[in-house]
Amino acid sequence: MSALDDVYKTILMPFEGLTYKEKGSKFIGFAFPISSEDEVKEIIIEIKKKHYAARHWSYAWQLGVDEISYRVNDDGEPHNSAGMPIYGQIQSFGVTNILIVVVRYYGGVKLGVGGLISAYKTAAQNVLEQAEIVDKLLQNTIELRVSYENLNKVLRFIKEHQLNITHQVMNFDCELHVNIPKSMLAHYHEKFLELHYLKSFKIR
C-alpha cells in the first residue's frame, strides 16, 4: 500500500448550503463530517428542532474507505426520490465519512418524482460545492502497554517519529493509544517490537 492509499476526502466542518427553490418548495442542504453511524441520530434530531416547520428531512450518509457503509432515507418522499439523489452527490464528489441532510419546506405544489429527484440532487450538490473538502489521512490506532520506568523511552520514540497519542491511561502500567498511517502500520509494528521493554502491542 502506498501513502496515496492513506488519503480520503471528507469535509472539514459542518456546513449549511444556500436555499434552493422549486415551485414554492424550499430545499436546504446541510453537510456534516461524521466518524460513526451513532452520530447521525443526534444530528437529525437537532436539524428537526431547528427546522420544526419543515415537511421532510431526507438524508444520506457514507462511512469508510476500504469497506464502505451507507444509508439513505427518503423521509416520506416517494421511494428513491430524495435519499438516493443525495447519496449520488456524495459519490460524485468522492467524499466519505459524511452526512448530508436536505430539509424541505413544502410550497403547496407537487413536484412529481422527477422534480423531487432534481431538487434533492441540486440541494446536495450546492452544499458540497460550498463546503470545504479536505484530504485526510487514513490511520490505524495501536495500543501500547509499558511500565512507568520505560515510559519516557517510548514517549521519546513517539516524538521522534512525529506520531500522535490520542489517549492514555495511567494504571499499574501506562496504556497509550497512538495513530499510525495505514500504509506504515507494518513498518511501525516492527519498530515498536524492537523496543523490548514494551509489555504489549495491539492493533485496535
C-alpha positions as a printed NumPy array, in Angstrom:
array([[  0.   ,   0.   ,   0.   ],
       [  1.346,   3.432,  -0.912],
       [  0.978,   6.663,   1.037],
       [ -1.624,   7.793,  -1.511],
       [ -3.877,   4.953,  -0.35 ],
       [ -3.932,   6.562,   3.092],
       [ -5.74 ,   9.654,   1.809],
       [ -9.508,  10.091,   1.621],
       [-11.733,  13.112,   1.04 ],
       [-14.252,  14.473,   3.511],
       [-15.485,  17.885,   4.64 ],
       [-13.654,  19.972,   7.204],
       [-16.637,  21.143,   9.239],
       [-20.45 ,  21.268,   9.256],
       [-21.874,  23.488,   6.544],
       [-25.286,  24.865,   5.553],
       [-25.885,  25.354,   1.835],
       [-27.846,  28.018,   0.042],
       [-31.614,  27.555,  -0.176],
       [-32.809,  26.053,  -3.464],
       [-36.373,  26.919,  -4.508],
       [-38.633,  24.98 ,  -6.856],
       [-42.326,  25.817,  -7.385],
       [-42.69 ,  27.294,  -3.918],
       [-40.874,  24.498,  -2.079],
       [-37.581,  25.328,  -0.39 ],
       [-34.74 ,  22.821,  -0.11 ],
       [-31.809,  23.461,   2.251],
       [-28.774,  21.172,   2.292],
       [-26.644,  20.53 ,   5.364],
       [-23.356,  18.6  ,   5.394],
       [-21.684,  17.128,   8.484],
       [-18.403,  15.238,   8.902],
       [-19.085,  12.038,  10.861],
       [-16.954,   9.193,  12.183],
       [-19.702,   6.736,  13.196],
       [-23.353,   5.924,  12.492],
       [-24.185,   6.76 ,  16.109],
       [-23.697,  10.471,  15.36 ],
       [-26.407,  10.536,  12.704],
       [-29.432,  10.23 ,  15.001],
       [-28.398,  13.157,  17.203],
       [-27.701,  15.379,  14.195],
       [-31.111,  14.591,  12.678],
       [-32.805,  15.381,  15.998],
       [-31.076,  18.783,  16.128],
       [-31.944,  19.572,  12.497],
       [-35.605,  18.761,  13.18 ],
       [-35.596,  21.006,  16.246],
       [-34.152,  23.888,  14.252],
       [-36.419,  23.327,  11.223],
       [-39.52 ,  22.056,  13.   ],
       [-41.851,  23.67 ,  10.434],
       [-40.357,  21.731,   7.507],
       [-42.191,  18.831,   5.846],
       [-39.307,  16.437,   5.133],
       [-35.789,  15.852,   6.472],
       [-34.263,  13.447,   3.951],
       [-30.657,  12.334,   4.2  ],
       [-27.826,  10.067,   3.124],
       [-24.557,   9.162,   4.79 ],
       [-21.421,   7.209,   3.984],
       [-18.641,   5.892,   6.202],
       [-15.399,   4.103,   5.454],
       [-12.71 ,   3.903,   2.809],
       [-11.741,   0.27 ,   2.258],
       [-15.107,  -1.041,   3.45 ],
       [-17.941,   1.346,   2.646],
       [-21.191,   1.526,   4.598],
       [-24.026,   3.9  ,   3.736],
       [-27.705,   4.562,   4.248],
       [-30.333,   6.679,   2.537],
       [-33.662,   7.919,   3.915],
       [-36.482,   9.467,   1.852],
       [-38.373,  10.541,   4.997],
       [-41.813,  10.17 ,   3.454],
       [-40.967,  11.304,  -0.07 ],
       [-41.634,   8.791,  -2.895],
       [-39.224,   5.852,  -2.934],
       [-35.696,   6.811,  -4.086],
       [-36.725,  10.393,  -4.894],
       [-34.727,  12.019,  -2.076],
       [-32.181,   9.847,  -0.277],
       [-30.634,   8.311,  -3.39 ],
       [-30.195,  11.628,  -5.262],
       [-28.456,  12.962,  -2.151],
       [-26.248,   9.89 ,  -1.95 ],
       [-25.458,  10.204,  -5.649],
       [-23.794,  13.55 ,  -4.918],
       [-21.712,  12.016,  -2.109],
       [-20.453,   9.515,  -4.679],
       [-19.994,  12.16 ,  -7.375],
       [-17.805,  14.341,  -5.13 ],
       [-15.836,  11.312,  -3.908],
       [-16.273,  12.127,  -0.222],
       [-16.817,   9.809,   2.727],
       [-17.371,   9.979,   6.486],
       [-20.129,  12.439,   5.728],
       [-23.832,  13.004,   6.362],
       [-25.947,  15.207,   4.102],
       [-29.425,  16.258,   5.191],
       [-31.793,  18.124,   2.886],
       [-34.676,  19.902,   4.606],
       [-37.775,  20.559,   2.511],
       [-40.355,  23.223,   3.23 ],
       [-43.411,  22.324,   1.142],
       [-44.654,  25.104,  -1.109],
       [-48.097,  23.724,  -1.939],
       [-47.303,  22.401,  -5.42 ],
       [-46.399,  18.767,  -6.03 ],
       [-43.164,  18.39 ,  -7.96 ],
       [-43.546,  14.802,  -9.135],
       [-40.841,  12.175,  -8.738],
       [-38.64 ,  13.692, -11.451],
       [-38.891,  17.153,  -9.918],
       [-38.071,  15.825,  -6.45 ],
       [-35.029,  13.912,  -7.713],
       [-33.719,  17.053,  -9.394],
       [-34.389,  19.265,  -6.36 ],
       [-32.765,  16.97 ,  -3.8  ],
       [-29.798,  16.392,  -6.094],
       [-29.336,  20.143,  -6.575],
       [-29.578,  20.913,  -2.85 ],
       [-26.973,  18.241,  -2.045],
       [-24.75 ,  19.445,  -4.878],
       [-24.996,  23.043,  -3.65 ],
       [-23.852,  22.233,  -0.129],
       [-20.941,  20.088,  -1.334],
       [-19.81 ,  22.768,  -3.758],
       [-19.733,  25.31 ,  -0.948],
       [-18.344,  23.157,   1.877],
       [-14.587,  22.87 ,   2.328],
       [-13.496,  19.436,   1.125],
       [-10.166,  18.27 ,   2.554],
       [ -7.818,  15.316,   2.273],
       [ -7.456,  13.304,   5.464],
       [ -5.068,  10.546,   6.38 ],
       [ -6.428,   7.051,   6.932],
       [ -4.932,   5.748,  10.149],
       [ -4.93 ,   2.742,  12.443],
       [ -4.828,   3.032,  16.196],
       [ -2.362,   0.887,  18.091],
       [ -2.401,   0.216,  21.81 ],
       [  0.903,   0.117,  23.678],
       [  1.449,  -1.006,  27.261],
       [  4.639,  -0.031,  29.009],
       [  5.89 ,   0.183,  32.576],
       [  6.398,   3.602,  34.11 ],
       [ 10.149,   3.142,  34.281],
       [ 10.276,   2.771,  30.481],
       [  7.582,   5.313,  29.63 ],
       [  9.983,   8.143,  28.746],
       [ 11.804,   5.904,  26.245],
       [  8.567,   5.151,  24.428],
       [  7.445,   8.782,  24.531],
       [ 10.799,   9.837,  23.07 ],
       [ 10.399,   7.324,  20.235],
       [  6.85 ,   8.574,  19.524],
       [  8.012,  12.185,  19.482],
       [ 10.984,  11.47 ,  17.206],
       [  8.682,   9.797,  14.685],
       [  6.067,  12.56 ,  14.965],
       [  3.27 ,  10.167,  15.879],
       [  0.084,  11.238,  17.615],
       [ -1.045,   9.943,  21.021],
       [ -4.85 ,  10.027,  21.098],
       [ -5.476,   8.51 ,  24.526],
       [ -3.56 ,   7.385,  27.583],
       [ -4.479,   5.58 ,  30.787],
       [ -2.258,   5.528,  33.864],
       [ -2.882,   2.415,  35.92 ],
       [ -0.481,  -0.289,  37.065],
       [  1.149,   0.191,  33.671],
       [  0.765,   3.001,  31.172],
       [ -1.532,   2.382,  28.206],
       [ -1.033,   4.584,  25.141],
       [ -3.187,   4.774,  22.009],
       [ -1.186,   6.001,  19.024],
       [ -2.365,   6.774,  15.486],
       [ -0.297,   5.245,  12.66 ],
       [ -0.742,   5.937,   8.914],
       [ -2.262,   2.765,   7.493],
       [  0.457,   2.271,   4.878],
       [  3.117,   2.439,   7.628],
       [  1.468,   0.032,  10.06 ],
       [  3.723,  -2.945,   9.279],
       [  6.812,  -0.729,   9.476],
       [  5.931,   0.662,  12.902],
       [  4.785,  -2.725,  14.139],
       [  8.306,  -3.964,  13.555],
       [  9.882,  -0.841,  15.05 ],
       [  7.808,  -1.   ,  18.223],
       [  8.513,  -4.713,  18.644],
       [ 12.218,  -3.826,  18.613],
       [ 11.544,  -1.856,  21.815],
       [ 11.843,  -4.937,  24.   ],
       [ 10.72 ,  -3.088,  27.097],
       [  7.183,  -2.749,  25.693],
       [  4.784,  -5.054,  27.546],
       [  2.311,  -5.325,  24.676],
       [  1.478,  -4.026,  21.195],
       [ -2.049,  -4.37 ,  19.843],
       [ -3.87 ,  -3.034,  16.793],
       [ -7.236,  -1.707,  17.895]])
